[in-house]
């Protein structure tokens, strides 16, 4: 190869290699849900924050979802702050987030965080009392099972682009915490320090990709959507952790269909030999969650959209109560094998209890029969 063509091809190759060297993935972990929310993302994000050397955690979404974990023996539900708040870490709320000042300030006070540990991006949207009232008047709770937190109305106002007065930078009560969350995250990434993006809700609720529209939330709930709301680049991400649960849930009421048989909590208790029915209440509205058997349809679509590097399946103790002793029992192993065969992907970790340390690695030998 010679002549002008050869020189041109060599220059193109050298430029391509230089670009590749400059665009290696940065240390960003994204935690997202693969079903209809309440998969245990908060517990998983909390566990990752403890086990990895994490510089900061970014919470996206709005106050319409609560994440639950435990710290020092106490149960905590957070609607605005990321789970790193439970360990006093640096908490960032991204520019694509929706902030209810009353809820956020209540969480900050409850956990005793000072302004140095919280940064609300100045471009985040403020959720108002009027937003909540609009959703109640429109009966979103009755029509699609909405939490009526005002997040959807706030999203709508943002799209209307009427005024900057609706952004966090204009909220006097948030002033001590407002800053540039993206710049702070970027400094950490440039130093090679890990940042976790804590996504909210689940793939089956995605406004853009759910197969069950209009029974969805007001945002995209994929890893790509979470990274965008955090103000980061897809090239920053080197790890996507997708969280599932053994029996998917939906919120109470007319909240949309399941792709499998809907059952009740008494059935789960009987089959798993639990001492009592593990009836769950939604974190925000405190209504009893609907529950169904595991089904692969929505999970497969979530796998296609998110391409996770790791999968966590929580609530394995709802399959066999004996898992609460810290073991993956033969009954649970059979269930995991069936799940892996149905979704075409092995499970990497399982949750056997509510604590952030109740996550067990699954041996690849468990899935030796899975093609």
VENPE-V983628 format. One record per residue. RES is the residue in one small letter. OMEGA is omega in whole degrees, -180 to 180 (NA if undefined). Layout:
RES/OMEGA, RES/OMEGA
//
This chain:
x/-179, x/179, x/-176, x/-180, x/-179, x/179, x/-179, x/-179, x/180, x/178, x/178, x/180, x/-180, x/178, x/-180, x/180, x/179, x/178, x/179, x/-178, x/-177, x/-172, x/174, x/-178, x/177, x/-176, x/176, x/173, x/177, x/179, x/-178, x/179, x/-176, x/180, x/-175, x/-179, x/180, x/178, x/-177, x/-179, x/-180, x/179, x/-179, x/178, x/178, x/179, x/179, x/179, x/179, x/-173, x/178, x/177, x/-172, x/178, x/-177, x/176, x/-178, x/174, x/176, x/-179, x/-177, x/-176, x/-179, x/175, x/179, x/177, x/-172, x/171, x/-177, x/176, x/-179, x/176, x/-178, x/178, x/-179, x/174, x/-179, x/179, x/-176, x/-177, x/172, x/-174, x/176, x/178, x/-178, x/179, x/177, x/-179, x/-179, x/-175, x/179, x/174, x/-166, x/-178, x/178, x/-177, x/180, x/-168, x/170, x/-174, x/-179, x/-180, x/-179, x/-178, x/176, x/179, x/179, x/180, x/-178, x/-178, x/177, x/-179, x/174, x/-172, x/180, x/-176, x/-177, x/175, x/175, x/-178, x/-176, x/180, x/178, x/-176, x/178, x/174, x/-175, x/175, x/178, x/177, x/180, x/-180, x/178, x/-178, x/176, x/179, x/-180, x/176, x/178, x/178, x/-180, x/-175, x/-175, x/178, x/-180, x/175, x/-178, x/179, x/-177, x/-177, x/-179, x/177, x/178, x/176, x/-180, x/179, x/179, x/-180, x/-179, x/173, x/-177, x/-173, x/174, x/-177, x/-178, x/-179, x/-177, x/-179, x/-178, x/-178, x/-176, x/-176, x/179, x/-171, x/-178, x/-173, x/-174, x/178, x/179, x/-176, x/-179, x/179, x/180, x/177, x/-178, x/178, x/178, x/-178, x/178, x/177, x/179, x/-179, x/-174, x/175, x/177, x/173, x/-178, x/179, x/-179, x/178, x/-175, x/-176, x/-178, x/177, x/-177, x/177, x/-174, x/-169, x/-180, x/175, x/-173, x/174, x/13, x/-179, x/-173, x/176, x/-172, x/-175, x/170, x/-174, x/178, x/176, x/179, x/178, x/180, x/179, x/178, x/-180, x/177, x/180, x/-178, x/-178, x/173, x/-180, x/176, x/-168, x/173, x/-178, x/173, x/-180, x/179, x/-175, x/177, x/171, x/-173, x/176, x/-176, x/-180, x/164, x/178, x/-177, x/175, x/-174, x/-170, x/177, x/-174, x/165, x/175, x/-179, x/-177, x/174, x/-178, x/178, x/-175, x/177, x/177, x/178, x/-179, x/-179, x/-176, x/-179, x/-177, x/174, x/-179, x/179, x/-179, x/-178, x/-177, x/-176, x/175, x/178, x/-175, x/-174, x/-174, x/179, x/175, x/-178, x/-179, x/169, x/-176, x/-178, x/176, x/179, x/179, x/-167, x/-170, x/-177, x/-179, x/179, x/177, x/178, x/177, x/-180, x/-176, x/-172, x/-179, x/-175, x/174, x/178, x/177, x/175, x/175, x/-178, x/176, x/175, x/176, x/174, x/173, x/179, x/-178, x/-178, x/178, x/179, x/177, x/177, x/-180, x/171, x/-172, x/176, x/178, x/179, x/178, x/178, x/178, x/-180, x/179, x/178, x/179, x/-179, x/178, x/-177, x/-176, x/179, x/-176, x/179, x/174, x/-176, x/-178, x/176, x/174, x/-177, x/180, x/-173, x/-176, x/179, x/178, x/-179, x/178, x/-178, x/174, x/180, x/179, x/176, x/179, x/178, x/-173, x/-176, x/179, x/-178, x/-179, x/NA
//
